[in-house]
């Protein structure tokens, strides 16, 4: 059996770069998303608010999906960064539309722990993320 160690080392370097950038973008998105909401997810989650946790979890998954898609479409870190930026903007806009247009009292619902509203927000984020990811094709 002939093992291509040089190929592995090269591939591992690309993996580390892609995975590292993905984790960085995910952390940045999470922070910006939390800034975009009128409630404090960290405090609500710390207090045991399951609705806030579900809503934030959906946003994270919704953003991770297009990141994963972008990784399959490009090997260039700058292009990947641009896709990540576009995906993040779309996710945050989708969340704002839900909060400002579709469910206007969503903030109060999340703060009061309304699971149904949180699942709706999370499902919307994941659905938008799936469409976002599928749209990243050439």
C-alpha positions, 0 to 999 in steps of 0.5 A: 500500500502506497500512502501519499504523505505529501498529499495528506500534509497539503490536504490537511493544511487546506482542511485546517484553513477551511475549518478554522475560517469556518469556525471564526465566521460562525463565531463572528456570525453568532456575535453579530446575530446576538447584537441584532436581536433586541433580547440578550440570548446569553442571559436568557439561556443562562436563566434557562430560557429554552426558547432563546436557546432554540432560536439561537441554535436555529440561527447557528445551524441556518448559517452553518449550512451555507458555510458548508456549501460555500466550502464545497464551491470554492477553495479560495479563502477570499471567495469563501469569505465573501460567500460567508458575508453574504450568507450572514447578511441573508440570515440576519435579514431573514430574522429581522423580517420574521421579528418585524413583519411576520411575528411582531411580538416575537421578542416578548414571546422569546423572552417569555419562553414561548417554545412554539415561536422559537421553533418557528424562528429556528425553522425559518433560519434553517430553511433560509439557510438551506435555500441559501446553501443550495443557491451557492452553485455556479 
